[in-house]
Amino acid sequence: MLFHDIALIDKEGKTREHMNVRVSGAHIEKVEACGNSLEEARAGGGEVYDGRGKLIIPGLVNNHSHVPMTLTRGYGEDLTLYDWLFKRIFPFEALLTEEDMYWGALLGIAEMLSGGTVSFTDMYMRIQGIFRAVMESGIKASLSNGLTGDAQTRLEETAWFRETETLIKDAKTSGGRVIPNASLHAQYTSAPELVSQLSDYARDRQLRMHVHLSETAGEHQECKENYGKTPSRYLADLGLFDVPTTAAHAIFIEGEDYDILRDKGVTLSHQPSSNLKIGSGLPDVKSWRDHGIRVTFGTDGAGSNNNLDMIEEVTLGSFLAKGMHRDPLLFSTGELLTFASRNGALAQGREDAGLLEEGYRADLAVIDMNGLKFQPIYDYGTSLFTNANASDVVLTMVDGKVLYRDGDFTTIDIEKVISNVYRIRDEKLATLASGS
Ligand SMILES: [Zn+2]
């Protein structure tokens, strides 16, 4: 497939118009200046995509999600965090089966594909249902189940362990699309004895780690009071960061935390919508970057966002940084695109993805900038994280396969997904209402 006469953002972060991007198999074969007309290109055979008025980017990586939470999107707004979690989310989640996870995950995956996301890093439960949805849809994912437990918990005896072992086995059949991760839900939902077991297990199994870190002021402070150290120091001392780790939120990290996270090679993931909606506060992403920590973006679950729009998320993160630091140079378009694509791919361990360059995986998204809100265009690249959102994405490709185009999915029966999601909603609400 040839993307013909299209705009892109180059390695230096500069926009280049009138470019050709040729995809062969699962890889980007050629990126070069466009030297012929559409008619001439079409005469050459193969599928030729008219890229006029459009921007092509490396696909986005959602580096922190709970994808089946689409099922609880909008269920319990205008509540305190405590009431939302304990009165709505936890009772609803307790009813969800592996099959329910499959349908919820498919809805989230469809939404992500329609917004240019090609890969996501997830933490949830009953993950075999999520695995099935990933496999069918063609998207890439790093999957995990968030471990919680007390000092008496024996890791090998948990449902977590069985699910993770099954995932490791199943992922071998995914052609590299699914990467199994280990995951600790958070410092405050686990005992140190269990964290140590998890660290040993992840090292033995050579798994990457995913964790929520210092998301609220309360948990951060409580850890300091209980253990005399910050969550970053505490988890580092328990060996959690001895494998490549993505830590989400990191709003309240302080002092030596920055050095610990950098020295351990921990990637941080920023979820500004969730931080704002839940009222947690905001991290200083400029400080993350200035300390040499790898920055990525995620959407968090649909319950706290409420969409999975990565373009919107990055734009919001950039605007917040500009406002916080009174510095409009935070961050450049090239830097934001690196946070949202290449850095996410690297955090997942996908060295061959996240760049629009020859030889890299053909994980791509096309944004249509013919719409009124973009007119007149001075620069396609700088229009991306100032003016676009998921609904401007018109094509998403993973490993050279078109999975979404002009409102249609090539691998997902979206009507069937929607009807199942409503069935699940109604069933669970009826069960909850009957009190059983
Ligand atoms: Zn989260």
Residues whose N, C-alpha, C, O or C-beta is under 5 A from the ligand:
A	BS01	ZN	D300
